[in-house]
Amino acid sequence: MNTTYAPQRPSGIPDTLRLPSRDTRTSIIDRIALHVGLRLLLWGSRAPRLADDRERHARAHRNHAATRAREHGYLREAALAPRS
């Protein structure tokens, strides 16, 4: 094997023994940017509620509103009922 063409290290110290010259931790700005990017990716890949079926969405909305009204009526009656 001819070693004259192999890359030569100027210091002679193997790379495994060389200490890193700078801090390898990620800065707070980079971490915030990564979290924001991840949230944007998750938000962008979600399925919009109206995309599947408008009728199904309308039915679910009516059911939810009816449940809310029923619960509100029950709580109102419970709060206004005379206590003995």
C-alpha positions as CSV (number, residue, x, y, z in Angstrom):
1,M,0.0,0.0,0.0
2,N,1.4,3.4,-1.0
3,T,1.0,5.9,1.9
4,T,2.4,8.9,0.1
5,Y,-1.0,9.7,-1.3
6,A,-3.0,9.1,2.0
7,P,-4.2,12.3,3.8
8,Q,-1.6,13.4,6.3
9,R,-2.4,15.0,9.6
10,P,-0.4,18.1,10.2
11,S,-0.2,17.7,14.0
12,G,0.6,14.0,14.0
13,I,-2.0,13.4,16.7
14,P,-4.6,10.9,15.8
15,D,-8.1,12.3,15.4
16,T,-9.4,10.1,18.2
17,L,-7.2,11.7,20.8
18,R,-7.7,15.3,19.6
19,L,-10.1,17.2,21.9
20,P,-12.9,19.1,20.3
21,S,-12.1,22.7,19.7
22,R,-15.5,24.1,20.5
23,D,-18.6,23.3,22.6
24,T,-20.7,20.6,21.0
25,R,-23.9,21.5,22.9
26,T,-26.8,22.9,20.9
27,S,-27.6,26.6,21.7
28,I,-31.0,27.6,23.1
29,I,-31.9,29.4,19.9
30,D,-31.3,26.3,17.9
31,R,-33.3,24.2,20.3
32,I,-36.2,26.6,20.1
33,A,-36.0,26.7,16.3
34,L,-36.1,22.9,16.3
35,H,-39.1,22.7,18.6
36,V,-41.0,25.3,16.5
37,G,-40.1,23.5,13.3
38,L,-41.4,20.2,14.7
39,R,-44.6,21.8,15.9
40,L,-45.1,23.3,12.4
41,L,-44.5,19.9,10.8
42,L,-47.0,18.3,13.1
43,W,-49.5,21.1,12.5
44,G,-49.1,21.0,8.8
45,S,-49.6,17.2,8.5
46,R,-52.9,17.1,10.5
47,A,-56.1,16.3,8.7
48,P,-58.5,19.3,8.7
49,R,-61.9,18.6,10.3
50,L,-63.8,19.7,7.2
51,A,-61.7,17.7,4.8
52,D,-63.3,14.3,5.4
53,D,-67.1,15.0,5.2
54,R,-69.1,18.2,5.7
55,E,-72.3,16.3,6.7
56,R,-70.4,14.2,9.3
57,H,-68.8,17.4,10.6
58,A,-72.2,19.1,10.9
59,R,-73.7,16.1,12.6
60,A,-70.9,16.0,15.1
61,H,-71.2,19.7,15.8
62,R,-75.0,19.4,16.4
63,N,-74.4,16.5,18.7
64,H,-71.7,18.4,20.6
65,A,-74.0,21.5,20.9
66,A,-76.9,19.3,22.1
67,T,-74.7,17.6,24.7
68,R,-73.4,21.0,25.9
69,A,-77.0,22.4,26.2
70,R,-78.1,19.2,28.1
71,E,-75.2,19.4,30.5
72,H,-75.8,23.2,31.0
73,G,-79.5,22.6,31.7
74,Y,-78.7,19.8,34.3
75,L,-76.1,22.0,36.1
76,R,-78.5,25.0,36.1
77,E,-81.3,22.9,37.5
78,A,-79.0,21.4,40.1
79,A,-77.8,24.9,41.1
80,L,-81.3,26.3,41.3
81,A,-82.9,23.4,43.1
82,P,-84.1,24.1,46.7
83,R,-82.0,22.5,49.3
84,S,-83.8,21.0,52.3
